[in-house]
Amino acid sequence: MTIRLSITLAKGIEYGVSTVDDITNAYGTPTDTYESDIYTKLTYELSRYQDVELYVSTETGTLSEFDIGNFIETEETASTNTEVSDEVPEIVSKYVVPTALGDDNVTNLPITVQKNMTRGMTQADLEKALEGTEFEKEDSTSFEYDTISCGTGVLDNIEIVVRKDTAVIQRITVSNSPKTIELFSY
């Protein structure tokens, strides 16, 4: 059974219908814009804990996801003593900022993904591991993003982020959303 969602936000912005231009015409220039191969995310920050994130699918060109954050103070939290200490905990004062990546994995998590790719791996080793694998490459000023599609949905993938200045894998994100296709198909 397919369920069609009909959602309209303020100023006539509609889920599955509105485009980036529709959104910026209605809400103005976003506080932040992030563009990827999968979506464009428009963020509107109203205050410190009030924001709206609107995701426009690259595939359809329409609003495919949104997140509205509106954290407010309740009577219970308003009456609670909310003083914060300026005292620096001893463990924080002992922290030493790393100056370079070493042979150890600073996360202490021995996690590898497809073809033994892991955080801290060099870009040269990553390129060898990716030989024969289809992937999309996207560059920014500081990072290179390599995305390997792993399924039928646009959210089923492995994204590998390499810092350009160190040529080392900074982050690996694995996404699998098998129910997404069923939930959002019309």
BALOBA-1460 file (C-alpha; in Angstrom, 3 decimals):
// residues 186
<rec num="1" residu="m" x="0.000" y="0.000" z="0.000"/>
<rec num="2" residu="t" x="1.402" y="3.397" z="-0.984"/>
<rec num="3" residu="i" x="0.602" y="6.419" z="1.163"/>
<rec num="4" residu="r" x="0.792" y="9.873" z="-0.429"/>
<rec num="5" residu="l" x="1.702" y="12.561" z="2.072"/>
<rec num="6" residu="s" x="0.105" y="15.962" z="1.673"/>
<rec num="7" residu="i" x="1.965" y="18.475" z="3.823"/>
<rec num="8" residu="t" x="1.901" y="22.244" z="3.406"/>
<rec num="9" residu="l" x="4.208" y="24.466" z="5.453"/>
<rec num="10" residu="a" x="3.836" y="28.212" z="6.041"/>
<rec num="11" residu="k" x="3.671" y="30.438" z="2.941"/>
<rec num="12" residu="g" x="2.437" y="27.573" z="0.735"/>
<rec num="13" residu="i" x="5.597" y="25.412" z="0.741"/>
<rec num="14" residu="e" x="4.468" y="21.876" z="-0.162"/>
<rec num="15" residu="y" x="6.151" y="18.533" z="0.458"/>
<rec num="16" residu="g" x="6.911" y="16.809" z="-2.850"/>
<rec num="17" residu="v" x="6.026" y="19.933" z="-4.855"/>
<rec num="18" residu="s" x="8.047" y="23.024" z="-3.831"/>
<rec num="19" residu="t" x="11.486" y="23.721" z="-5.350"/>
<rec num="20" residu="v" x="14.538" y="25.571" z="-3.999"/>
<rec num="21" residu="d" x="13.320" y="28.712" z="-5.815"/>
<rec num="22" residu="d" x="9.842" y="28.362" z="-4.278"/>
<rec num="23" residu="i" x="11.368" y="28.071" z="-0.812"/>
<rec num="24" residu="t" x="13.772" y="31.028" z="-1.152"/>
<rec num="25" residu="n" x="10.991" y="33.168" z="-2.694"/>
<rec num="26" residu="a" x="8.776" y="32.371" z="0.304"/>
<rec num="27" residu="y" x="11.339" y="32.463" z="3.132"/>
<rec num="28" residu="g" x="14.180" y="34.599" z="1.750"/>
<rec num="29" residu="t" x="17.888" y="33.848" z="1.789"/>
<rec num="30" residu="p" x="18.718" y="30.860" z="4.045"/>
<rec num="31" residu="t" x="21.196" y="31.140" z="6.909"/>
<rec num="32" residu="d" x="23.098" y="28.231" z="5.344"/>
<rec num="33" residu="t" x="22.909" y="26.211" z="2.130"/>
<rec num="34" residu="y" x="24.507" y="22.793" z="1.652"/>
<rec num="35" residu="e" x="24.514" y="21.114" z="-1.747"/>
<rec num="36" residu="s" x="25.314" y="17.459" z="-2.429"/>
<rec num="37" residu="d" x="24.613" y="14.946" z="-5.168"/>
<rec num="38" residu="i" x="21.544" y="13.742" z="-3.268"/>
<rec num="39" residu="y" x="19.935" y="16.922" z="-1.944"/>
<rec num="40" residu="t" x="20.205" y="20.646" z="-1.287"/>
<rec num="41" residu="k" x="19.672" y="21.555" z="2.373"/>
<rec num="42" residu="l" x="18.411" y="25.056" z="3.180"/>
<rec num="43" residu="t" x="18.743" y="26.052" z="6.847"/>
<rec num="44" residu="y" x="16.867" y="28.969" z="8.383"/>
<rec num="45" residu="e" x="18.009" y="29.784" z="11.932"/>
<rec num="46" residu="l" x="15.460" y="31.859" z="13.796"/>
<rec num="47" residu="s" x="17.274" y="31.841" z="17.142"/>
<rec num="48" residu="r" x="19.739" y="29.635" z="18.997"/>
<rec num="49" residu="y" x="17.359" y="26.701" z="19.401"/>
<rec num="50" residu="q" x="14.829" y="27.474" z="16.699"/>
<rec num="51" residu="d" x="15.622" y="26.450" z="13.152"/>
<rec num="52" residu="v" x="14.143" y="24.913" z="10.031"/>
<rec num="53" residu="e" x="16.054" y="22.580" z="7.702"/>
<rec num="54" residu="l" x="14.487" y="21.940" z="4.294"/>
<rec num="55" residu="y" x="15.888" y="19.211" z="2.024"/>
<rec num="56" residu="v" x="15.233" y="19.385" z="-1.718"/>
<rec num="57" residu="s" x="15.937" y="16.147" z="-3.588"/>
<rec num="58" residu="t" x="18.377" y="16.463" z="-6.478"/>
<rec num="59" residu="e" x="16.550" y="13.636" z="-8.241"/>
<rec num="60" residu="t" x="13.065" y="15.192" z="-8.142"/>
<rec num="61" residu="g" x="13.939" y="18.867" z="-7.554"/>
<rec num="62" residu="t" x="11.245" y="19.065" z="-4.879"/>
<rec num="63" residu="l" x="11.014" y="19.246" z="-1.086"/>
<rec num="64" residu="s" x="11.671" y="15.706" z="0.162"/>
<rec num="65" residu="e" x="12.371" y="16.173" z="3.886"/>
<rec num="66" residu="f" x="12.212" y="18.849" z="6.539"/>
<rec num="67" residu="d" x="13.165" y="19.233" z="10.185"/>
<rec num="68" residu="i" x="11.733" y="21.949" z="12.394"/>
<rec num="69" residu="g" x="13.437" y="22.572" z="15.728"/>
<rec num="70" residu="n" x="11.661" y="24.698" z="18.306"/>
<rec num="71" residu="f" x="13.100" y="24.074" z="21.736"/>
<rec num="72" residu="i" x="11.369" y="26.290" z="24.264"/>
<rec num="73" residu="e" x="11.656" y="26.802" z="27.972"/>
<rec num="74" residu="t" x="8.866" y="25.154" z="29.956"/>
<rec num="75" residu="e" x="7.564" y="26.243" z="33.354"/>
<rec num="76" residu="e" x="9.439" y="23.304" z="34.869"/>
<rec num="77" residu="t" x="12.803" y="24.234" z="33.336"/>
<rec num="78" residu="a" x="12.268" y="27.959" z="33.995"/>
<rec num="79" residu="s" x="11.924" y="27.312" z="37.725"/>
<rec num="80" residu="t" x="15.014" y="25.058" z="37.824"/>
<rec num="81" residu="n" x="18.316" y="26.549" z="38.941"/>
<rec num="82" residu="t" x="20.203" y="26.815" z="35.659"/>
<rec num="83" residu="e" x="23.464" y="28.341" z="36.850"/>
<rec num="84" residu="v" x="26.468" y="26.993" z="35.043"/>
<rec num="85" residu="s" x="29.886" y="26.715" z="36.652"/>
<rec num="86" residu="d" x="32.852" y="28.379" z="34.898"/>
<rec num="87" residu="e" x="35.193" y="25.947" z="36.624"/>
<rec num="88" residu="v" x="37.142" y="23.860" z="34.131"/>
<rec num="89" residu="p" x="37.048" y="20.162" z="35.050"/>
<rec num="90" residu="e" x="40.469" y="18.631" z="35.679"/>
<rec num="91" residu="i" x="40.122" y="16.152" z="32.821"/>
<rec num="92" residu="v" x="39.484" y="19.010" z="30.376"/>
<rec num="93" residu="s" x="42.553" y="20.945" z="31.494"/>
<rec num="94" residu="k" x="44.686" y="17.837" z="30.871"/>
<rec num="95" residu="y" x="43.517" y="17.518" z="27.249"/>
<rec num="96" residu="v" x="46.294" y="17.800" z="24.663"/>
<rec num="97" residu="v" x="45.238" y="18.775" z="21.157"/>
<rec num="98" residu="p" x="46.613" y="16.331" z="18.563"/>
<rec num="99" residu="t" x="49.041" y="17.961" z="16.142"/>
<rec num="100" residu="a" x="48.949" y="15.234" z="13.482"/>
<rec num="101" residu="l" x="47.401" y="11.914" z="12.649"/>
<rec num="102" residu="g" x="49.472" y="9.017" z="13.847"/>
<rec num="103" residu="d" x="49.400" y="5.279" z="13.280"/>
<rec num="104" residu="d" x="46.683" y="4.859" z="15.869"/>
<rec num="105" residu="n" x="42.985" y="5.364" z="15.274"/>
<rec num="106" residu="v" x="42.024" y="8.188" z="17.631"/>
<rec num="107" residu="t" x="38.450" y="6.909" z="17.831"/>
<rec num="108" residu="n" x="39.661" y="3.554" z="19.162"/>
<rec num="109" residu="l" x="36.940" y="1.929" z="17.077"/>
<rec num="110" residu="p" x="38.282" y="-0.807" z="14.787"/>
<rec num="111" residu="i" x="35.612" y="-0.344" z="12.122"/>
<rec num="112" residu="t" x="36.167" y="-1.063" z="8.461"/>
<rec num="113" residu="v" x="33.744" y="-0.953" z="5.563"/>
<rec num="114" residu="q" x="33.785" y="-2.286" z="2.015"/>
<rec num="115" residu="k" x="37.290" y="-3.344" z="0.871"/>
<rec num="116" residu="n" x="38.814" y="-2.670" z="4.336"/>
<rec num="117" residu="m" x="38.393" y="1.101" z="4.140"/>
<rec num="118" residu="t" x="38.801" y="2.722" z="7.530"/>
<rec num="119" residu="r" x="39.233" y="6.141" z="9.119"/>
<rec num="120" residu="g" x="42.873" y="7.238" z="9.007"/>
<rec num="121" residu="m" x="43.546" y="5.388" z="5.729"/>
<rec num="122" residu="t" x="45.573" y="7.402" z="3.192"/>
<rec num="123" residu="q" x="44.013" y="8.682" z="-0.002"/>
<rec num="124" residu="a" x="46.481" y="6.593" z="-2.038"/>
<rec num="125" residu="d" x="45.323" y="3.403" z="-0.259"/>
<rec num="126" residu="l" x="41.691" y="4.467" z="-0.694"/>
<rec num="127" residu="e" x="42.175" y="4.901" z="-4.442"/>
<rec num="128" residu="k" x="43.648" y="1.378" z="-4.655"/>
<rec num="129" residu="a" x="40.710" y="-0.004" z="-2.652"/>
<rec num="130" residu="l" x="38.204" y="1.747" z="-4.927"/>
<rec num="131" residu="e" x="39.692" y="0.340" z="-8.145"/>
<rec num="132" residu="g" x="36.895" y="-1.339" z="-10.101"/>
<rec num="133" residu="t" x="34.195" y="0.199" z="-7.895"/>
<rec num="134" residu="e" x="31.733" y="2.734" z="-9.282"/>
<rec num="135" residu="f" x="31.601" y="5.889" z="-7.168"/>
<rec num="136" residu="e" x="30.866" y="9.589" z="-7.471"/>
<rec num="137" residu="k" x="33.463" y="12.182" z="-6.516"/>
<rec num="138" residu="e" x="32.641" y="15.672" z="-5.219"/>
<rec num="139" residu="d" x="35.201" y="18.293" z="-4.180"/>
<rec num="140" residu="s" x="35.027" y="21.206" z="-1.791"/>
<rec num="141" residu="t" x="37.750" y="23.567" z="-0.632"/>
<rec num="142" residu="s" x="38.930" y="21.341" z="2.223"/>
<rec num="143" residu="f" x="37.462" y="17.918" z="1.528"/>
<rec num="144" residu="e" x="36.895" y="15.316" z="-1.166"/>
<rec num="145" residu="y" x="33.692" y="13.288" z="-0.937"/>
<rec num="146" residu="d" x="33.553" y="9.824" z="-2.530"/>
<rec num="147" residu="t" x="30.095" y="8.228" z="-2.563"/>
<rec num="148" residu="i" x="29.490" y="4.559" z="-3.368"/>
<rec num="149" residu="s" x="25.852" y="3.669" z="-4.102"/>
<rec num="150" residu="c" x="24.873" y="0.422" z="-2.406"/>
<rec num="151" residu="g" x="21.217" y="-0.165" z="-3.233"/>
<rec num="152" residu="t" x="18.133" y="0.967" z="-5.019"/>
<rec num="153" residu="g" x="17.405" y="3.974" z="-2.809"/>
<rec num="154" residu="v" x="19.222" y="7.296" z="-3.036"/>
<rec num="155" residu="l" x="20.021" y="7.026" z="0.671"/>
<rec num="156" residu="d" x="21.709" y="3.606" z="0.457"/>
<rec num="157" residu="n" x="25.379" y="4.520" z="0.201"/>
<rec num="158" residu="i" x="28.802" y="4.836" z="1.729"/>
<rec num="159" residu="e" x="30.238" y="8.354" z="1.851"/>
<rec num="160" residu="i" x="33.984" y="8.695" z="2.424"/>
<rec num="161" residu="v" x="35.349" y="12.116" z="3.377"/>
<rec num="162" residu="v" x="39.057" y="12.768" z="2.753"/>
<rec num="163" residu="r" x="40.789" y="15.879" z="4.137"/>
<rec num="164" residu="k" x="42.704" y="17.466" z="1.287"/>
<rec num="165" residu="d" x="45.493" y="18.912" z="3.456"/>
<rec num="166" residu="t" x="46.384" y="15.529" z="5.012"/>
<rec num="167" residu="a" x="45.129" y="13.200" z="2.234"/>
<rec num="168" residu="v" x="43.646" y="10.953" z="4.938"/>
<rec num="169" residu="i" x="40.100" y="9.631" z="5.434"/>
<rec num="170" residu="q" x="38.417" y="11.863" z="8.010"/>
<rec num="171" residu="r" x="34.959" y="10.280" z="8.114"/>
<rec num="172" residu="i" x="33.007" y="7.350" z="6.710"/>
<rec num="173" residu="t" x="29.210" y="7.446" z="6.751"/>
<rec num="174" residu="v" x="27.148" y="4.389" z="5.900"/>
<rec num="175" residu="s" x="23.464" y="5.013" z="5.106"/>
<rec num="176" residu="n" x="20.805" y="2.389" z="4.588"/>
<rec num="177" residu="s" x="17.160" y="3.402" z="4.426"/>
<rec num="178" residu="p" x="15.306" y="0.446" z="2.916"/>
<rec num="179" residu="k" x="11.869" y="1.747" z="3.923"/>
<rec num="180" residu="t" x="12.435" y="5.181" z="2.351"/>
<rec num="181" residu="i" x="11.325" y="4.115" z="-1.113"/>
<rec num="182" residu="e" x="8.051" y="2.645" z="0.200"/>
<rec num="183" residu="l" x="7.353" y="5.544" z="2.553"/>
<rec num="184" residu="f" x="7.840" y="8.327" z="0.025"/>
<rec num="185" residu="s" x="6.697" y="6.738" z="-3.233"/>
<rec num="186" residu="y" x="3.581" y="8.262" z="-4.767"/>
